[in-house]
C-alpha cells in the first residue's frame, strides 16, 4: 500500500507497521533462499521428522491414562484430605475391614441383580438365583483373598449369611433403610416400604471386596481380571431366569478408559483419505501440466511430518501421552491443510500479477502476503495452547503441549518444506512437464494431428498447444461477482444483524444452562459392560449417596464439655444440609456421651475419658477404628454422615461446597472426605480454569493482533470474533448435551485460536485493500481469501468428521465442539465480519487513502 496522506495517519501506520514491515522483509528473504535452493528445504524436514519420530519408541512408557491423575485437579483438596485419612486411620483389610472407612474405593467386584418382569428380588425364585450367583463368585481363591472382618470374608450384602444358604426375608420383617445396626440403603434398590417396613425390592447389590494392603494385592488384581473374563459366561451357564445381572470392578473404569485410544486408531486412515481426497479435488485443474495434485499431497504430507516431529519430540522430553492427545492429529491435519490453501491462493494471485517474473520474486510476494496471515493465525493458535497449559488438569496440559508444539512444526514446515515444493512444482510447470510422469512434453506441429484425449493426457491441452494459467478460480469469481455484492447489500446487512442478534441471544441463554463436570460413565466405550451397570446403579441406588467421613483433624480436649458441645453444634450444622439425612449419622462421641449421661462411664477428665474408651470399644468394636489415640491424647477422630438424593453433577457440586463451607465455619478443625470427592473437586475449579484461560488467551490474541494487523479497529473486531465464537460454542454445546469438563475445556481453548484464524484472514485482507469504499474492500477480501477460508473450514471438518462415528464420548465431544468452532468461526469470517467491517471499517481510515 502507498503511504498515508496526513501526519496523523502517518503516525498511526508507523506504530502499527513496526512489526509487520520487518516481518515482510524477513519472509521475503526466506522466500529468496527457498527459491534459490529448494532441495535442502525439502530434505531437512524429512530427515528431522525421521529423527524426531524415533521418539515413538518411548510411547509405551509415556502413556499416562490414570483417570484420577489426568482428569482431576492436581492440587484438589480431596487428595490432601485422603492423605490425612491414610496417615491417621490406617486400614487392615485382613482383620477389621469396613468399606465406609476406606480412604479409597478399594479393590472390589460388584454385581447388581435386578428382578425380571417387575417382580421383587426378595421373592423365592429371584432369591434362589441370587444365592446361586453368589456361590459362583465365592470360589476358593476369593476365600483366600477376600477382605476379612470378624474372622471371615466381609459379606457382599448384609442380607446374605456367610454360608450363603439363608432364605429370603419375609415381607415386612426388615426395617429400611436401617435394620438394627445394618444400613441397607446401599444394599437394596427400588424398594417399597410400609411404615418403615421393607415390602419388596427390585434390585440387590453384591460387593466382593478383596485385600489390597498386603502381599495379596497383586493376586487380588489377577482375581478381578479373571472375574471380568469369566463372569459373563458364568451368568450364562447359571441360566438365571428370575434376575438380570450387570457387573463392575474397581479396575473396570480404568481398563475401559485405556481402551478408548485403540478404538480411534482405525479412524486415522479414513481421516487422511478424506483430507487428501478433498485437497486434491480442491487443487485439481483441467490442465495436466498446471495440475496441483502434488501440491495438495505434499500439503497433507507436511501436516503428517509436523505430527511426527512434535509427538516424537514430546515423547523424547518425557511429556505424558494421554488419551486426549489422540485427538490432536485430526486437528493438526485440518489446520495444516488450511495453511496450504492460503499459500496456494496467494501463489496463484502472484502468478496472475507477475506471470513472467522469476520464481524468487513470485515466492517473495507469496510469502509477503500469505506468510504474515499464516503467522498471525499460527501465533494465536500456539499462544492459546500454551496458555491452556496453565490448568489444574494434567490431561489438558498434555494435550496443549503436544498440539501447541505440533502447530509450531506445522508452521515451520509450511514455510520451508511446502514453500520448496511450490518452487519445484513451478519449475516443472515452466518446463512443461506432465504432472504425473514429470516427462517433458515438446509441442510441435504433429501434436495437433493427435486426438483431443491424447493431447489432454500427454500434453495438458486438448488443442495440442501448451497449457496456460487458468486465471482466477471459479469460486473466487463467484465470491467477487455474486456473493460479495449480495452480502454488502444494505437490506441483507440488516438481515445479517438480526441473524447475529438471534445467534447471540441463543448463545447467551445456552451459557446460563451449562452443565459442569465429567460423568465417569463417559470415560468408557458406549458398548462397554459398565454402561448397563451405571444405568442400574442410577435407577435403583441413587437415593442414598456417599457416606461421608467428618474428621476432627487436630487434637482437642474432648473431655471438656464446651468442646463436646462445639463438636455437636458443628455436627448438627452438617446434618442440616439438605443433602444429609441426620437419622443415619454415626458418631462415636455421641454414643460415648450417651453412655456418660446414663452413668456408665465418667468422661469429665482427661484420664477418665481416655481410659474408659475401652468400654465404648467393647460395645461397638468398629469405633476403635475411628479414633487415632496415643497414650495421652487423641490426635484425630472421625464420624460419619449419610448423604441422600445426590443424583446429578449439580447435586455433587452443591454437596461438596456446602459440606466444606459448613466445616470451615466450625470452631473445631474439621475435614470432610469421601473417595468420590477426588472427582467432585473438578466442579470447584473447572469454570474458574476455563474463564482464566479464555480471558488470558483473548488478551494475548488482542496484543498479537495489534502488533501484526496494521489497523487497531480490525484488531478489536478480531477480539470481538473471539468473544462471540466462544460464547456461541459454550452456549450451543449445552443444546448438544455436552458438559463443561476437562475434555470440553480443551476445545474451548482451541476455540480461541480458531476464532482468530477465520476473522484474521478476512480482516487482514480488508485493511490491506486499496479499494476506495468499505463495501468494495469487503468484496475484495472475500474474493481473495474467502475461498481459502472456506477450504480451510471444510478441510478441518473433514479432519474431524470421522470422530462423530466414534463410540467414545471423548472423541465425539471433540468432534461436536470443533464442529461448532469451525461452523461459527467460518460464519463470522464469511458473513458477520465482512458485514460489520463495511459498517465500521472506515473509522480511523483516511478517506484519501488509496492503493
Secondary structure, 3 states (H helix, E strand, C coil): CCCCCCHHHHHHHHHHHHHHHHHHHHHHHHHHHHHHCHHHHHHHHHHHHHHHHHHHHHHHHHECCCHHHHHCCCCCHHHHHHHHHHHHCCCCCCCECCHHHCCCCCEEEEEEEEEHHHCCCCCHHHHHHHHHHHHHHCCHHHHHHECEECCEECCCCCCCCCCCCCCCCCCCCCECCEECCEECCCCEEEEEEECCEEEEEEEEEEEEEECCCCCCHHHHHHHHHHHHHHHHHHHHHHCCCCEEEEEEECCHHHHHHHHHHHHHHHHHHHHHHHHHHHHHHHHCCCCCCCCCHHHHHHHHHHHHHHHHHHHHHHHHCCCCECHHHHHHHHHHHHHHHHHHHHHHHHHHHHHHHCCCCCHHHHHHHHHHHHHHHHHHHHHHHHHHHHHHCCCCCHHHHHHHHHHHHHHHHHHHHHHHHHHHHHHHHHHHHHCCECCCCCCECCCCHHHHHCCHHHHHHHCCCCCCCCCCCCCCCHHHHHHHHHHHHHHCCHHHHHHHHHHHHHHHHHHHHHHHCCCECCCHHHHCECCCHHHHHHHHHHHHCCCEEEEEEEEECCCCCCCCHHHHHHHHHHHHHHHCCCCEEEEEEECHHHHHHHHHHCCCCCCCCHHHHHHCHHHHHHHCHHHHHHEEECCCCEEEEEEEEEEECCCCHHHHHHHHHHHHHHHHHCCCCEEEECCCHHHHCHHHHHHHHHHHHHHHHHHHHHHHHHHHCCCHHHHHHHHHHHHHHHHHHHHHHHHCCCCECHHHHHHHHHHHHHHHHHHHHHHHHHHCCCCCCHHHHHHHHHHHHHHHHHHHHHHHHHHHHHHHHCCEHHHHHHHHHHHHHHHHHHHHHHHHHHHHHHHHCCCCCCCCCCC
